[in-house]
Structure formats: structure tokens, C-alpha cells
């Protein structure tokens, strides 16, 4: 009696294919998650697009503008404390050129090397950095590219707490410039944190 081994080979092959596709899918998901901007950064970009004051319009030949067809905002204020879904006590904005302020550099950084960050900020003017702290620990770090918006006016050494992290933005239809708000406007932007 001869035994047909094709079903066994098929089962082994199916298992190998399933395992291969499963591992490939997991690797793709991990890479996608690592390369995608954090939720707070996407929310910040949405707030800029929604609330920026248009100071001039781009030419009709501009291929892309988030300002085209946009409804008027209900408020010009970008409430940074309301766009995050994690606890923080200060946020720092480091413009291109750097460096990371000394008191921030001396904190405990979980995943980043401050020397490497300083070198990147110094050598490439596309990079800006947003850093959140909680106590003496850096809790979130994200590069905010200059093509997305200019945050250099927010580069205060002491950073902002959730109540003072209220900003406005201006746009020429292509580029956003983010500016701090004086103390009187902060009351118009309640912080939910």
C-alpha cells in the first residue's frame, strides 16, 4: 500500500506560508507604527491647519494648500494641553540649530541621545524638536520638520506648562508660523488636562 504524502507537504507548506505572512505582517505593522508621527503631533498639525490666520494667500499656481476651501475657525487659539492624551508638566520647543537647553539635557531621556539630537539640529535646518517632560524625565520626543511649520518663536529655555502652552499660528497659505500667546489670551483656552 502506497501512502500519498502530498497532503502532508501541503499542510507543512500552508503552515510555512501562514507563518511567513504573519511575521511579515507584524514587521510591517511595527515599522508603520514606528515611522508614523505620534497622535499628538498629528493633532498639532490639524490644529495649525484649522486655526491659522491667513496673512497672505499663495499664488493660484500653488499645487497644494491646506488653506484652500477651509472654513473659518471657531477660535484662533491652539491649546497644546488639550491635544495630548498623556500626562506632562512641561513642553519644550527646540528650533533648528539647537541646542537642547542644559536643564532639559540633564533630565533622564528614555530613548534619545541628547548629543545626537544636538548634532542633528545643528547640521540640518529641517529639524526642530518638541520634548515633553513629566517630573525630571523626558516622556515624549518628536521631530517637527520646518516644512510643517516654524516653531522657532516658541524656543523658550524654560518651556511651557499645560496652562501656558497656548499658541496662535499664521500662514501664507503654504507655511505656518507658530507664535506664543500673551497671558491674557490663556483664559480663552481652558486646559482639560
Secondary structure, DSSP 4 states (H G I P E B T S, - for coil): -----HHHHHHHHHHHHHHHHHHHHHHHHHHHHHHSPPHHHHHHHHHHHHH-EESS---TT-S--TTTTPPPPS-S-EEGGGS-SS--SEEEEE-TT----HHHHTSEESS--HHHHHHHHHH-TT--EEEEEETTEEEEEEE--TTT-B-GGG--TT-B-TTT-EEEEEESSS-EEEEE--GGGGGGS----
